[in-house]
Amino acid sequence: MDDLELHRPLIGQQGSRAALNTPVLVLDVEAMERNIAKMAALAAGRSVALRPHAKTHKSVDIAHRQIAAGAVGVCCAKIGEAEVMVDGGVGGVLVTSPVAAPAAIVRLAALAARAKGLMAVVDHPDVARAIDAALGEVGATLDVLIDVDPGIRRTGVASVEAAVALAETIAGCAQLRLRGVQFYCGVQQHLEGYQQRAAAITERTNYLRGVIAALKASGFSCPIISGGGTGTHHIDMTLGVFTELQVGSYVLMDRQYLDCALTPDDPAPFEVALAVDSRVVSANHDALVTIDAGFKSLSTDGGAASVRDGAAAGAAFAFMGDEHAALIAPGIGTALRPGDRVTLTVPHCDPTVNLYDHYHVVRGGTLVDIWPVSARGRAR
């Protein structure tokens, strides 16, 4: 049985979260709404636009709530995610990874022909020309940003000179319109100390200023300067270079960001809205119990999950295979019995969400709705 068959009858029943089959992805909608409102207010106070990254939540429902709170659109990492958002009525989509494969370029052109406010990044002249040709075939135009490498050598032009050369190529493409630059410092987002992170971002932002200055000196304006993230949002707003922020994880939060001091005065300004509910399936040892959430239920790239409720907060978490994990603490095998519910804070929200078909939306202890993870698996 799928989520809807299992859990639709529980919607609206008082305390129905306790009856959910586990493991299950749970979304505290009130915490999420407060996160959305708080980030929107911070951005408005700094006159910075928000284009939140939908690769975090992959949800049309959440994207619409972010836009209703003032966001100018959403970001998508892949063309498949963008197609889902556009088909769900979400406007202002920016594809933040270069679209380079021939089949993907055809899809991008088709999407540009029907999507309001679509943008994409480019980082190579050959790709810019290929996209331009595909757009010409369908009679569409596309706004583009130059993706600037912040130093991690993943994507983006590798120098100031390359940025100017690419801008010149784009200027020669009839179907493309250059709107600015993208600059995402992914490595720096998770530097745990605020001062260390601020120093690193300040240095990288100075490089970005040089790119922007060179483009302007060559006659290319940059009305959109897009980038940043949850880990650096406070620093980015203070430095005042970005016109819009691509914050993502703030809406859900995870253990990786809880380990970071996000602002100098408040290390954790956003609430954890995402959880995985699990259950004890074996309790035959004094210091260890086994739960039903393993590799298939939680991302592994961000380390271990942490206990939020239902067991001792200091219990250690250890994966024990595809289906299981252990919680380890003195006396835990006596304190918990098979069937007991344990709520986990996930290590990394983006890939964890991608493991599930639905969010189980709760208010307090009551299931109030079930939302699809709309763009789950749209990696191409």
Beta strands, then each sheet from edge to edge (+ up, - down):
strand 1: 24-28
strand 2: 49-50
strand 3: 74-76
strand 4: 93-95
strand 5: 119-122
strand 6: 142-147
strand 7: 176-183
strand 8: 224-227
strand 9: 244-245
strand 10: 274-285
strand 11: 288-291
strand 12: 306-309
strand 13: 316-319
strand 14: 325-328
strand 15: 341-345
strand 16: 358-363
strand 17: 366-372
sheet 1: 12+ 15- 10+ 1- 16- 17+
sheet 2: 2+ 9+ 8+ 7+ 6+ 5+ 4+ 3+
sheet 3: 12+ 15- 10+ 11- 14+ 13-
end
